[in-house]
Amino acid sequence: MVKEITVTELKSWIDTNKDFQLIDVRDVHELDIATIGGENIPLNTIPQNLSKISDNKQVIVYCRSGKRSANAIKYIQNQTGQQNLFNLKGGILAWSDEIDNSIKKY
């Protein structure tokens, strides 16, 4: 099962300096369009980058809409058994709608 976090909850984590890892699984060319930060590990590179994903703090994974990030989490959980992963519900589109409308939607 994939746990989710809302953009409002993520904004609160950022504002309170909560210690977590933010991972963007979108393709590199998408970063030029819009980003909310974090480490870019494109979905197709997750298998060779499992060691970059923290197992001792909360990890938020996001993409454009939440579908690719959910798939990334399922893969990571299957490979490592990690339960500290959260999918950003609605992805960067929800962030644009609810938090910062200067983030371009595409």
The first five atom37 places (N, CA, C, CB, O) and aatype in JSON, in Angstrom:
{
  "aatype": [12, 19, 11, 6, 9, 16, 19, 16, 6, 10, 11, 15, 17, 9, 3, 16, 2, 11, 3, 13, 5, 10, 9, 3, 19, 1, 3, 19, 8, 6, 10, 3, 9, 0, 16, 9, 7, 7, 6, 2, 9, 14, 10, 2, 16, 9, 14, 5, 2, 10, 15, 11, 9, 15, 3, 2, 11, 5, 19, 9, 19, 18, 4, 1, 15, 7, 11, 1, 15, 0, 2, 0, 9, 11, 18, 9, 5, 2, 5, 16, 7, 5, 5, 2, 10, 13, 2, 10, 11, 7, 7, 9, 10, 0, 17, 15, 3, 6, 9, 3, 2, 15, 9, 11, 11, 18],
  "atom_mask": [
    [1, 1, 1, 1, 1],
    [1, 1, 1, 1, 1],
    [1, 1, 1, 1, 1],
    [1, 1, 1, 1, 1],
    [1, 1, 1, 1, 1],
    [1, 1, 1, 1, 1],
    [1, 1, 1, 1, 1],
    [1, 1, 1, 1, 1],
    [1, 1, 1, 1, 1],
    [1, 1, 1, 1, 1],
    [1, 1, 1, 1, 1],
    [1, 1, 1, 1, 1],
    [1, 1, 1, 1, 1],
    [1, 1, 1, 1, 1],
    [1, 1, 1, 1, 1],
    [1, 1, 1, 1, 1],
    [1, 1, 1, 1, 1],
    [1, 1, 1, 1, 1],
    [1, 1, 1, 1, 1],
    [1, 1, 1, 1, 1],
    [1, 1, 1, 1, 1],
    [1, 1, 1, 1, 1],
    [1, 1, 1, 1, 1],
    [1, 1, 1, 1, 1],
    [1, 1, 1, 1, 1],
    [1, 1, 1, 1, 1],
    [1, 1, 1, 1, 1],
    [1, 1, 1, 1, 1],
    [1, 1, 1, 1, 1],
    [1, 1, 1, 1, 1],
    [1, 1, 1, 1, 1],
    [1, 1, 1, 1, 1],
    [1, 1, 1, 1, 1],
    [1, 1, 1, 1, 1],
    [1, 1, 1, 1, 1],
    [1, 1, 1, 1, 1],
    [1, 1, 1, 0, 1],
    [1, 1, 1, 0, 1],
    [1, 1, 1, 1, 1],
    [1, 1, 1, 1, 1],
    [1, 1, 1, 1, 1],
    [1, 1, 1, 1, 1],
    [1, 1, 1, 1, 1],
    [1, 1, 1, 1, 1],
    [1, 1, 1, 1, 1],
    [1, 1, 1, 1, 1],
    [1, 1, 1, 1, 1],
    [1, 1, 1, 1, 1],
    [1, 1, 1, 1, 1],
    [1, 1, 1, 1, 1],
    [1, 1, 1, 1, 1],
    [1, 1, 1, 1, 1],
    [1, 1, 1, 1, 1],
    [1, 1, 1, 1, 1],
    [1, 1, 1, 1, 1],
    [1, 1, 1, 1, 1],
    [1, 1, 1, 1, 1],
    [1, 1, 1, 1, 1],
    [1, 1, 1, 1, 1],
    [1, 1, 1, 1, 1],
    [1, 1, 1, 1, 1],
    [1, 1, 1, 1, 1],
    [1, 1, 1, 1, 1],
    [1, 1, 1, 1, 1],
    [1, 1, 1, 1, 1],
    [1, 1, 1, 0, 1],
    [1, 1, 1, 1, 1],
    [1, 1, 1, 1, 1],
    [1, 1, 1, 1, 1],
    [1, 1, 1, 1, 1],
    [1, 1, 1, 1, 1],
    [1, 1, 1, 1, 1],
    [1, 1, 1, 1, 1],
    [1, 1, 1, 1, 1],
    [1, 1, 1, 1, 1],
    [1, 1, 1, 1, 1],
    [1, 1, 1, 1, 1],
    [1, 1, 1, 1, 1],
    [1, 1, 1, 1, 1],
    [1, 1, 1, 1, 1],
    [1, 1, 1, 0, 1],
    [1, 1, 1, 1, 1],
    [1, 1, 1, 1, 1],
    [1, 1, 1, 1, 1],
    [1, 1, 1, 1, 1],
    [1, 1, 1, 1, 1],
    [1, 1, 1, 1, 1],
    [1, 1, 1, 1, 1],
    [1, 1, 1, 1, 1],
    [1, 1, 1, 0, 1],
    [1, 1, 1, 0, 1],
    [1, 1, 1, 1, 1],
    [1, 1, 1, 1, 1],
    [1, 1, 1, 1, 1],
    [1, 1, 1, 1, 1],
    [1, 1, 1, 1, 1],
    [1, 1, 1, 1, 1],
    [1, 1, 1, 1, 1],
    [1, 1, 1, 1, 1],
    [1, 1, 1, 1, 1],
    [1, 1, 1, 1, 1],
    [1, 1, 1, 1, 1],
    [1, 1, 1, 1, 1],
    [1, 1, 1, 1, 1],
    [1, 1, 1, 1, 1],
    [1, 1, 1, 1, 1]
  ],
  "atom_positions": [
    [[0.84, -1.19, 0.0], [0.0, 0.0, 0.0], [0.88, 1.25, 0.0], [-0.95, 0.0, 1.23], [1.9, 1.3, 0.68]],
    [[0.48, 2.24, -0.76], [1.23, 3.48, -0.85], [0.58, 4.52, 0.06], [1.3, 3.98, -2.33], [-0.59, 4.87, -0.11]],
    [[1.36, 5.02, 1.02], [0.87, 6.09, 1.9], [0.98, 7.41, 1.14], [1.68, 6.14, 3.24], [1.86, 7.59, 0.3]],
    [[0.06, 8.33, 1.45], [0.05, 9.62, 0.77], [0.19, 10.76, 1.76], [-1.24, 9.78, -0.04], [-0.15, 10.64, 2.94]],
    [[0.69, 11.87, 1.24], [0.74, 13.12, 1.98], [0.16, 14.18, 1.05], [2.23, 13.49, 2.45], [0.39, 14.15, -0.15]],
    [[-0.59, 15.11, 1.62], [-1.16, 16.18, 0.8], [-0.14, 17.3, 0.62], [-2.46, 16.73, 1.43], [0.84, 17.38, 1.36]],
    [[-0.38, 18.15, -0.37], [0.53, 19.28, -0.58], [0.51, 20.23, 0.62], [0.14, 20.05, -1.86], [1.53, 20.84, 0.93]],
    [[-0.62, 20.34, 1.28], [-0.72, 21.19, 2.47], [0.16, 20.64, 3.59], [-2.2, 21.28, 2.95], [0.85, 21.39, 4.27]],
    [[0.14, 19.31, 3.78], [0.99, 18.69, 4.79], [2.47, 18.88, 4.44], [0.67, 17.19, 4.92], [3.28, 19.18, 5.32]],
    [[2.82, 18.71, 3.16], [4.21, 18.89, 2.74], [4.65, 20.33, 2.99], [4.38, 18.53, 1.26], [5.75, 20.55, 3.49]],
    [[3.82, 21.3, 2.65], [4.14, 22.71, 2.88], [4.41, 22.94, 4.37], [2.98, 23.63, 2.39], [5.34, 23.67, 4.72]],
    [[3.61, 22.33, 5.23], [3.81, 22.45, 6.67], [5.15, 21.85, 7.09], [2.65, 21.76, 7.42], [5.86, 22.42, 7.92]],
    [[5.5, 20.7, 6.51], [6.8, 20.08, 6.82], [7.94, 21.01, 6.42], [6.95, 18.71, 6.1], [8.91, 21.17, 7.17]],
    [[7.81, 21.63, 5.24], [8.85, 22.55, 4.76], [8.93, 23.76, 5.69], [8.55, 23.0, 3.3], [10.02, 24.17, 6.1]],
    [[7.78, 24.33, 6.02], [7.73, 25.55, 6.84], [8.28, 25.31, 8.25], [6.31, 26.06, 6.93], [8.8, 26.24, 8.86]],
    [[8.16, 24.1, 8.77], [8.63, 23.79, 10.13], [10.0, 23.12, 10.12], [7.61, 22.9, 10.84], [10.47, 22.63, 11.15]],
    [[10.64, 23.1, 8.95], [11.98, 22.51, 8.81], [12.05, 21.07, 9.27], [12.97, 23.32, 9.58], [13.07, 20.64, 9.82]],
    [[10.99, 20.32, 9.06], [10.99, 18.89, 9.39], [12.09, 18.21, 8.56], [9.57, 18.23, 9.12], [12.31, 18.56, 7.4]],
    [[12.75, 17.24, 9.17], [13.83, 16.53, 8.49], [13.23, 15.4, 7.65], [14.86, 15.96, 9.52], [12.73, 14.41, 8.18]],
    [[13.27, 15.58, 6.33], [12.76, 14.56, 5.42], [13.51, 14.66, 4.1], [11.22, 14.72, 5.19], [14.23, 15.63, 3.86]],
    [[13.34, 13.64, 3.26], [13.96, 13.66, 1.93], [12.84, 13.83, 0.91], [14.78, 12.34, 1.66], [11.81, 13.17, 0.98]],
    [[13.06, 14.74, -0.04], [12.1, 15.0, -1.12], [12.72, 14.51, -2.42], [11.72, 16.52, -1.21], [13.81, 14.93, -2.8]],
    [[12.01, 13.61, -3.1], [12.52, 13.03, -4.35], [11.53, 13.3, -5.47], [12.76, 11.5, -4.19], [10.33, 13.03, -5.35]],
    [[12.05, 13.83, -6.56], [11.29, 14.13, -7.78], [11.64, 13.04, -8.79], [11.62, 15.58, -8.34], [12.79, 12.93, -9.21]],
    [[10.66, 12.23, -9.19], [10.93, 11.12, -10.12], [10.61, 11.47, -11.57], [10.14, 9.89, -9.71], [10.54, 10.58, -12.43]],
    [[10.4, 12.76, -11.85], [10.12, 13.17, -13.23], [11.41, 13.15, -14.05], [9.47, 14.58, -13.26], [12.51, 13.13, -13.51]],
    [[11.24, 13.17, -15.36], [12.4, 13.21, -16.26], [13.08, 14.57, -16.16], [11.96, 12.92, -17.72], [12.44, 15.58, -15.84]],
    [[14.37, 14.6, -16.44], [15.19, 15.81, -16.31], [14.59, 16.99, -17.07], [16.6, 15.55, -16.8], [14.58, 18.11, -16.56]],
    [[14.09, 16.76, -18.3], [13.56, 17.89, -19.08], [12.34, 18.54, -18.42], [13.18, 17.42, -20.48], [12.03, 19.69, -18.71]],
    [[11.65, 17.82, -17.54], [10.48, 18.37, -16.86], [10.88, 19.39, -15.78], [9.65, 17.24, -16.22], [10.09, 20.25, -15.41]],
    [[12.1, 19.29, -15.29], [12.57, 20.21, -14.25], [12.6, 21.64, -14.76], [13.95, 19.8, -13.75], [12.39, 22.58, -13.99]],
    [[12.87, 21.81, -16.05], [12.92, 23.15, -16.63], [11.54, 23.8, -16.69], [13.52, 23.1, -18.03], [11.43, 25.02, -16.72]],
    [[10.5, 22.99, -16.7], [9.13, 23.51, -16.77], [8.66, 23.95, -15.4], [8.18, 22.45, -17.36], [8.14, 25.05, -15.23]],
    [[8.84, 23.08, -14.41], [8.35, 23.36, -13.06], [9.05, 22.44, -12.07], [6.82, 23.19, -12.98], [9.35, 21.28, -12.38]],
    [[9.31, 22.96, -10.87], [9.87, 22.12, -9.81], [9.5, 22.69, -8.46], [11.4, 22.0, -9.95], [9.31, 23.9, -8.31]],
    [[9.41, 21.82, -7.48], [9.22, 22.26, -6.1], [10.42, 21.82, -5.26], [7.9, 21.69, -5.5], [10.37, 21.81, -4.03]],
    [[11.5, 21.47, -5.95], [12.73, 21.14, -5.26], [12.91, 19.64, -5.05], [0.0, 0.0, 0.0], [12.19, 18.82, -5.63]],
    [[13.87, 19.33, -4.22], [14.17, 17.93, -3.93], [15.22, 17.37, -4.88], [0.0, 0.0, 0.0], [15.71, 18.06, -5.78]],
    [[15.54, 16.13, -4.66], [16.55, 15.43, -5.44], [15.87, 14.77, -6.64], [17.3, 14.39, -4.58], [14.87, 14.07, -6.48]],
    [[16.41, 14.99, -7.82], [15.83, 14.38, -9.02], [16.44, 13.0, -9.25], [16.07, 15.28, -10.27], [17.63, 12.85, -9.5]],
    [[15.56, 11.98, -9.14], [15.93, 10.6, -9.48], [14.84, 10.11, -10.44], [16.05, 9.67, -8.17], [13.83, 9.56, -10.0]],
    [[15.04, 10.31, -11.75], [14.0, 9.92, -12.71], [13.55, 8.47, -12.5], [14.52, 10.1, -14.14], [14.34, 7.59, -12.15]],
    [[12.26, 8.24, -12.72], [11.65, 6.94, -12.46], [12.47, 5.79, -13.05], [10.24, 6.9, -13.03], [12.69, 4.78, -12.38]],
    [[12.92, 5.93, -14.29], [13.63, 4.83, -14.94], [15.03, 4.59, -14.36], [13.75, 5.09, -16.43], [15.69, 3.63, -14.72]],
    [[15.48, 5.48, -13.44], [16.8, 5.28, -12.82], [16.69, 4.83, -11.37], [17.61, 6.57, -12.9], [17.71, 4.66, -10.7]],
    [[15.48, 4.64, -10.87], [15.28, 4.22, -9.48], [16.06, 2.93, -9.16], [13.79, 4.01, -9.19], [16.71, 2.87, -8.12]],
    [[16.01, 1.88, -10.02], [16.7, 0.64, -9.65], [18.18, 0.83, -9.32], [16.57, -0.35, -10.77], [18.68, 0.21, -8.39]],
    [[18.89, 1.67, -10.07], [20.31, 1.86, -9.8], [20.58, 2.94, -8.76], [21.02, 2.21, -11.07], [21.73, 3.2, -8.42]],
    [[19.52, 3.58, -8.24], [19.7, 4.64, -7.25], [19.04, 4.35, -5.9], [19.16, 5.92, -7.79], [18.82, 5.26, -5.1]],
    [[18.73, 3.08, -5.64], [18.08, 2.74, -4.37], [18.88, 3.21, -3.16], [17.86, 1.23, -4.3], [18.31, 3.56, -2.13]],
    [[20.2, 3.2, -3.28], [21.05, 3.59, -2.15], [20.92, 5.08, -1.81], [22.51, 3.26, -2.46], [21.31, 5.49, -0.71]],
    [[20.39, 5.89, -2.72], [20.23, 7.33, -2.47], [18.96, 7.63, -1.67], [20.19, 8.09, -3.8], [18.76, 8.75, -1.22]],
    [[18.1, 6.62, -1.5], [16.81, 6.83, -0.85], [16.95, 6.51, 0.64], [15.7, 5.95, -1.5], [17.29, 5.38, 1.02]],
    [[16.7, 7.5, 1.46], [16.9, 7.36, 2.91], [16.01, 6.27, 3.5], [16.62, 8.7, 3.62], [14.85, 6.11, 3.12]],
    [[16.6, 5.51, 4.42], [15.78, 4.53, 5.13], [15.64, 4.9, 6.6], [16.39, 3.13, 5.0], [15.08, 4.14, 7.39]],
    [[16.15, 6.09, 6.97], [16.05, 6.48, 8.38], [15.32, 7.81, 8.61], [17.42, 6.57, 8.97], [15.35, 8.35, 9.72]],
    [[14.67, 8.33, 7.58], [13.77, 9.47, 7.75], [12.63, 9.37, 6.74], [14.55, 10.83, 7.58], [12.68, 8.54, 5.83]],
    [[11.62, 10.2, 6.91], [10.48, 10.19, 6.0], [10.94, 10.61, 4.61], [9.35, 11.12, 6.51], [11.76, 11.51, 4.47]],
    [[10.4, 9.95, 3.59], [10.74, 10.26, 2.2], [9.45, 10.59, 1.45], [11.49, 9.07, 1.52], [8.52, 9.79, 1.42]],
    [[9.41, 11.78, 0.86], [8.28, 12.2, 0.03], [8.71, 12.05, -1.42], [7.83, 13.68, 0.36], [9.75, 12.57, -1.82]],
    [[7.91, 11.34, -2.21], [8.21, 11.13, -3.62], [7.12, 11.83, -4.42], [8.3, 9.6, -3.98], [5.93, 11.69, -4.13]],
    [[7.54, 12.6, -5.45], [6.53, 13.29, -6.26], [6.87, 13.25, -7.73], [6.39, 14.73, -5.8], [8.0, 13.0, -8.14]],
    [[5.82, 13.52, -8.54], [5.96, 13.65, -9.99], [4.96, 14.72, -10.43], [5.71, 12.27, -10.74], [4.62, 15.6, -9.64]],
    [[4.48, 14.64, -11.64], [3.54, 15.64, -12.14], [2.17, 15.48, -11.48], [3.42, 15.53, -13.66], [1.6, 16.45, -11.0]],
    [[1.64, 14.24, -11.47], [0.28, 14.04, -10.98], [0.17, 13.05, -9.82], [-0.59, 13.57, -12.1], [-0.88, 12.97, -9.17]],
    [[1.21, 12.31, -9.56], [1.18, 11.33, -8.47], [1.23, 9.89, -8.93], [0.0, 0.0, 0.0], [1.4, 8.99, -8.1]],
    [[1.07, 9.64, -10.23], [1.05, 8.26, -10.72], [2.45, 7.63, -10.78], [0.41, 8.22, -12.12], [2.65, 6.53, -10.28]],
    [[3.4, 8.33, -11.38], [4.76, 7.78, -11.47], [5.38, 7.64, -10.08], [5.64, 8.68, -12.36], [6.08, 6.67, -9.81]],
    [[5.12, 8.62, -9.22], [5.7, 8.54, -7.87], [5.11, 7.36, -7.09], [5.46, 9.86, -7.1], [5.82, 6.71, -6.33]],
    [[3.83, 7.08, -7.28], [3.23, 5.91, -6.63], [3.89, 4.63, -7.14], [1.7, 5.87, -6.88], [4.17, 3.72, -6.36]],
    [[4.13, 4.56, -8.46], [4.81, 3.39, -9.03], [6.23, 3.26, -8.48], [4.85, 3.49, -10.56], [6.69, 2.15, -8.2]],
    [[6.92, 4.39, -8.32], [8.28, 4.37, -7.76], [8.26, 3.82, -6.34], [8.89, 5.78, -7.78], [9.1, 3.0, -5.98]],
    [[7.29, 4.27, -5.54], [7.19, 3.8, -4.15], [6.92, 2.3, -4.11], [6.09, 4.57, -3.41], [7.53, 1.58, -3.32]],
    [[6.01, 1.83, -4.94], [5.72, 0.38, -4.96], [6.98, -0.41, -5.28], [4.61, 0.06, -5.99], [7.26, -1.43, -4.66]],
    [[7.75, 0.07, -6.25], [8.98, -0.61, -6.63], [9.98, -0.61, -5.46], [9.61, 0.07, -7.88], [10.54, -1.65, -5.12]],
    [[10.19, 0.56, -4.86], [11.14, 0.67, -3.75], [10.72, -0.23, -2.59], [11.24, 2.14, -3.27], [11.56, -0.92, -2.0]],
    [[9.43, -0.23, -2.27], [8.94, -1.08, -1.18], [9.16, -2.56, -1.49], [7.45, -0.82, -0.91], [9.55, -3.33, -0.62]],
    [[8.92, -2.95, -2.73], [9.12, -4.35, -3.13], [10.58, -4.75, -3.03], [8.62, -4.58, -4.54], [10.9, -5.88, -2.66]],
    [[11.48, -3.83, -3.37], [12.92, -4.12, -3.37], [13.53, -4.07, -1.97], [13.64, -3.16, -4.27], [14.41, -4.87, -1.64]],
    [[13.07, -3.12, -1.15], [13.76, -2.86, 0.12], [12.9, -3.11, 1.36], [14.23, -1.45, 0.14], [13.43, -3.26, 2.46]],
    [[11.58, -3.15, 1.18], [10.7, -3.3, 2.34], [10.49, -2.01, 3.12], [0.0, 0.0, 0.0], [9.84, -2.02, 4.16]],
    [[11.02, -0.9, 2.61], [10.9, 0.38, 3.32], [9.44, 0.8, 3.47], [11.68, 1.47, 2.59], [8.63, 0.64, 2.55]],
    [[9.11, 1.33, 4.65], [7.76, 1.8, 4.93], [7.73, 3.3, 5.25], [7.16, 1.01, 6.09], [6.73, 3.81, 5.75]],
    [[8.83, 3.99, 4.97], [8.96, 5.42, 5.31], [8.71, 6.31, 4.09], [10.35, 5.7, 5.88], [9.16, 7.45, 4.05]],
    [[7.97, 5.79, 3.1], [7.77, 6.49, 1.84], [6.35, 7.02, 1.73], [8.07, 5.56, 0.66], [5.39, 6.33, 2.07]],
    [[6.23, 8.25, 1.24], [4.93, 8.9, 1.07], [4.84, 9.47, -0.34], [4.72, 10.01, 2.12], [5.77, 10.12, -0.82]],
    [[3.71, 9.23, -0.99], [3.44, 9.79, -2.31], [2.79, 11.16, -2.14], [2.53, 8.84, -3.16], [1.86, 11.31, -1.34]],
    [[3.28, 12.16, -2.88], [2.65, 13.48, -2.84], [1.36, 13.42, -3.66], [3.62, 14.6, -3.38], [1.4, 13.35, -4.89]],
    [[0.24, 13.45, -2.96], [-1.06, 13.31, -3.6], [-1.31, 14.45, -4.58], [-2.17, 13.28, -2.55], [-1.29, 15.62, -4.21]],
    [[-1.54, 14.09, -5.85], [-1.8, 15.09, -6.88], [-0.55, 15.7, -7.49], [0.0, 0.0, 0.0], [-0.64, 16.45, -8.46]],
    [[0.61, 15.38, -6.92], [1.89, 15.81, -7.48], [2.04, 17.31, -7.6], [0.0, 0.0, 0.0], [1.43, 18.08, -6.85]],
    [[2.86, 17.7, -8.55], [3.18, 19.12, -8.73], [1.95, 19.9, -9.22], [4.34, 19.28, -9.73], [1.86, 21.11, -9.03]],
    [[0.99, 19.21, -9.86], [-0.24, 19.88, -10.28], [-1.03, 20.36, -9.07], [-1.12, 18.93, -11.15], [-1.54, 21.48, -9.06]],
    [[-1.12, 19.51, -8.05], [-1.83, 19.9, -6.82], [-1.08, 21.03, -6.11], [-1.99, 18.68, -5.87], [-1.7, 21.94, -5.56]],
    [[0.26, 20.97, -6.13], [1.05, 22.05, -5.52], [0.72, 23.38, -6.2], [2.58, 21.74, -5.63], [0.54, 24.39, -5.53]],
    [[0.63, 23.37, -7.53], [0.3, 24.59, -8.28], [-1.1, 25.08, -7.92], [0.41, 24.33, -9.79], [-1.32, 26.27, -7.74]],
    [[-2.05, 24.15, -7.83], [-3.44, 24.51, -7.52], [-3.62, 25.06, -6.1], [-4.34, 23.3, -7.72], [-4.34, 26.03, -5.89]],
    [[-2.95, 24.42, -5.13], [-3.27, 24.68, -3.72], [-2.23, 25.51, -2.97], [-3.43, 23.4, -3.01], [-2.57, 26.16, -1.98]],
    [[-0.98, 25.51, -3.43], [0.09, 26.17, -2.66], [0.69, 27.36, -3.4], [1.18, 25.17, -2.34], [0.79, 28.45, -2.85]],
    [[1.1, 27.16, -4.65], [1.83, 28.2, -5.37], [1.45, 28.18, -6.84], [3.36, 28.02, -5.21], [1.95, 27.36, -7.61]],
    [[0.54, 29.1, -7.23], [0.05, 29.08, -8.61], [1.06, 29.65, -9.6], [-1.24, 29.85, -8.71], [0.77, 29.74, -10.79]],
    [[2.26, 30.06, -9.11], [3.3, 30.47, -10.05], [4.02, 29.24, -10.63], [4.32, 31.41, -9.35], [4.76, 29.36, -11.61]],
    [[3.81, 28.07, -10.03], [4.37, 26.83, -10.56], [3.57, 26.48, -11.81], [4.34, 25.66, -9.48], [2.36, 26.3, -11.76]],
    [[4.29, 26.38, -12.92], [3.62, 26.15, -14.2], [3.05, 24.73, -14.28], [4.6, 26.38, -15.35], [3.71, 23.76, -13.91]],
    [[1.82, 24.63, -14.78], [1.2, 23.32, -15.0], [1.43, 22.91, -16.46], [-0.34, 23.36, -14.67], [1.43, 23.74, -17.36]],
    [[1.63, 21.63, -16.65], [1.88, 21.13, -17.99], [1.3, 19.75, -18.15], [3.36, 21.11, -18.29], [1.41, 19.16, -19.23]]
  ]
}
